[in-house]
Amino acid sequence: MLSVIEPEEFQHWQSVQDAMRAEAIQNAEARLQALVEEVKALSGVSPDYAIREGVKRDQVAEHIQADQDISILVLGASTESDGPGPLVAAITRPGSRFPLPVTIVPGDMSVEEIDALC
């Protein structure tokens, strides 16, 4: 599992920017820990996770290149009317090349529907 913290707009004061970054990292860590526990409860497997900073598409690609154990990318699509989300759109754009298979889970799919696929 990967959480990417995108850079905030430039802040005039470095201390404000540092506090915002620390809070974003803390929130990502808490969210990933909760998801690890949920996955462990459902599957008995404790997944690895990482937190990276930068542009999401770039960080996903770099993380995949850095971890040769990753064999498939699973993304959740947004249910918003403006599209599936920027990462899904970037990866699935015609002509886009990605180094491994990508599975996109519709955002409105229930846990029961996902379980029925397995």
C-alpha positions as CSV (number, residue, x, y, z in Angstrom):
1,M,0.0,0.0,0.0
2,L,1.2,3.4,-0.9
3,S,0.2,6.9,0.3
4,V,1.6,9.9,-1.6
5,I,1.7,13.3,-0.1
6,E,1.6,15.9,-2.8
7,P,3.5,19.1,-2.2
8,E,1.5,22.0,-0.7
9,E,1.5,25.4,-2.3
10,F,4.5,27.5,-1.3
11,Q,4.1,28.8,2.2
12,H,5.8,32.1,3.2
13,W,7.0,30.7,6.5
14,Q,9.1,27.5,6.6
15,S,7.7,26.6,10.0
16,V,4.1,26.6,8.7
17,Q,5.2,24.4,5.7
18,D,7.0,22.0,8.1
19,A,4.0,21.7,10.3
20,M,1.7,21.0,7.4
21,R,4.1,18.3,6.1
22,A,4.4,16.7,9.5
23,E,0.6,16.6,9.8
24,A,0.2,15.1,6.4
25,I,2.7,12.4,7.2
26,Q,1.0,11.7,10.5
27,N,-2.4,11.4,8.8
28,A,-1.1,9.2,6.1
29,E,0.6,6.9,8.7
30,A,-2.7,6.6,10.7
31,R,-4.8,5.9,7.6
32,L,-2.3,3.2,6.4
33,Q,-2.1,1.6,9.8
34,A,-5.9,1.3,9.9
35,L,-6.0,-0.1,6.4
36,V,-3.2,-2.6,7.3
37,E,-5.4,-3.8,10.2
38,E,-8.4,-4.1,8.0
39,V,-6.6,-6.1,5.4
40,K,-5.1,-8.3,8.1
41,A,-8.5,-9.0,9.6
42,L,-10.0,-9.8,6.2
43,S,-7.2,-11.9,4.7
44,G,-4.7,-12.8,7.5
45,V,-2.0,-11.1,5.5
46,S,-0.2,-8.1,6.8
47,P,0.7,-5.9,3.8
48,D,3.7,-3.6,3.5
49,Y,3.1,0.1,3.1
50,A,5.1,3.2,2.3
51,I,4.6,7.0,2.4
52,R,6.3,9.0,-0.3
53,E,6.2,12.7,-1.2
54,G,5.8,14.3,-4.6
55,V,3.6,14.0,-7.7
56,K,1.4,10.9,-7.3
57,R,1.9,9.4,-10.8
58,D,5.7,9.9,-10.5
59,Q,5.9,8.5,-7.0
60,V,3.8,5.4,-7.9
61,A,6.1,4.7,-10.8
62,E,9.2,5.2,-8.7
63,H,7.9,3.0,-5.9
64,I,7.1,0.2,-8.4
65,Q,10.6,0.5,-9.8
66,A,12.2,0.4,-6.4
67,D,10.2,-2.6,-5.2
68,Q,10.6,-5.6,-7.5
69,D,8.1,-7.6,-5.4
70,I,5.2,-5.5,-6.7
71,S,3.5,-7.4,-9.6
72,I,0.2,-5.6,-10.0
73,L,-1.2,-2.1,-9.3
74,V,-4.7,-1.9,-7.8
75,L,-6.4,1.5,-7.9
76,G,-9.8,2.6,-6.7
77,A,-11.7,4.8,-9.1
78,S,-13.5,7.9,-7.9
79,T,-17.3,8.1,-8.0
80,E,-17.2,11.8,-8.7
81,S,-18.8,13.1,-11.8
82,D,-15.6,14.7,-13.1
83,G,-13.9,11.3,-13.8
84,P,-12.2,8.4,-12.2
85,G,-9.5,10.5,-10.5
86,P,-6.3,12.0,-11.8
87,L,-4.1,9.0,-11.1
88,V,-6.5,6.5,-12.9
89,A,-6.9,9.0,-15.7
90,A,-3.1,9.4,-16.1
91,I,-2.3,5.7,-16.1
92,T,-5.2,4.7,-18.4
93,R,-4.7,7.5,-20.9
94,P,-4.3,6.3,-24.5
95,G,-0.6,5.9,-25.2
96,S,0.3,5.7,-21.5
97,R,2.7,3.0,-20.7
98,F,2.9,1.4,-17.3
99,P,5.4,-1.3,-16.3
100,L,2.9,-3.8,-14.9
101,P,-0.8,-4.8,-15.0
102,V,-3.3,-2.3,-13.5
103,T,-6.6,-3.3,-11.9
104,I,-9.1,-0.5,-11.4
105,V,-11.8,-1.1,-8.8
106,P,-15.0,1.0,-9.4
107,G,-15.5,3.3,-6.4
108,D,-19.1,2.3,-6.0
109,M,-18.4,-1.4,-5.7
110,S,-19.4,-2.9,-2.4
111,V,-17.2,-5.1,-0.3
112,E,-19.5,-8.0,-1.1
113,E,-19.2,-7.4,-4.9
114,I,-15.4,-7.3,-4.5
115,D,-15.4,-10.5,-2.5
116,A,-17.5,-12.3,-5.1
117,L,-14.7,-11.7,-7.6
118,C,-12.2,-13.8,-5.7
